[in-house]
Amino acid sequence: MNFQTPIAQFQQDTQDRIAAQGTSESLQKATAHFLEESILSGYSYNFTCMDRPIIQYPQDMVAMQELIWAIKPDLIIETGIAHGGSLILSASALALLDYVEAAQNNVAFNPLQTQRKVLGIDIDIRPHNKAAIEQHPMAHKIDMIQGSSIDAAIVAQVHEYAKNFKKILICLDSNHTHDHVLAELQAYASLTSVGSYCVVFDTVVEDLPDYCIKDRPWKAGNNPKSAVWAFLKENDNFEIDKSIDHKVLISVAPDGYLKRVK
């Protein structure tokens, strides 16, 4: 006899469905075909978050907000800023956490007095993008550092900034070469809180035919996924969360959702 509540039953059905998706050859083939065609069409450039271009797939945007809600970080560190959409997505999710906690504790909510922050690092923050981010309603939750994310001085600055926070989530989405991403993992993964994630984007490059990657130095064997594999060989504090890949199916970060387990 099944004694599960309707909510628990729905959750179990969801987990079973996700597991089944992960073993479906037809879904995997359909996903691979869609990724190739959509990357060639520039699909990821079509979306915004609160009016800022995000250059992400909607499925990864949903996965990130689910992680933020589950982890409830007080700091999200992101390498790669571009137009700022990802910073805005993270900031808005943190603002929602602030609001919910204030409501649960029955205290007045002042968005300008909350501690949660997003820190973005980019080697070249274009002036028009910087201005747009600074003028955005979520700007009070965002700090930015300009410089190479693997420069020793920048790494030290980020580590110093992170000392003020207890629960940290990391997103790596800047230069996508193997050496650069591996250096980022070595520099920042240790800041990830146990139970939180270090998310490495554009691992999908490893799985794409060469004609999908134009005018870029990264390719099969030289990309974020190859960096993830190299990092994990030397670090057992993280595991690939395959359940996220199986859930969203269409993602630019397959094998890139790294959960810190110890």
Secondary structure, DSSP 8 states (H G I E B T S, - for coil): -----HHHHHHHHHHHHHHHHHT-HHHHHHHHHHHHHHHHHTGGGG-EETTEE--S-HHHHHHHHHHHHHH--SEEEEE--TTSHHHHHHHHHHHHHHHHHHHHTT----GGG---EEEEEES---HHHHHHHHTSTTGGGEEEEES-TTSHHHHHHHHHHHTT-SSEEEEE-S--SHHHHHHHHHHHGGGS-TTSEEEETTGGGGGS-GGG--S-S-BTTBSHHHHHHHHHHH--SEEE-HHHHHHH-S-S-TT-EEEE--
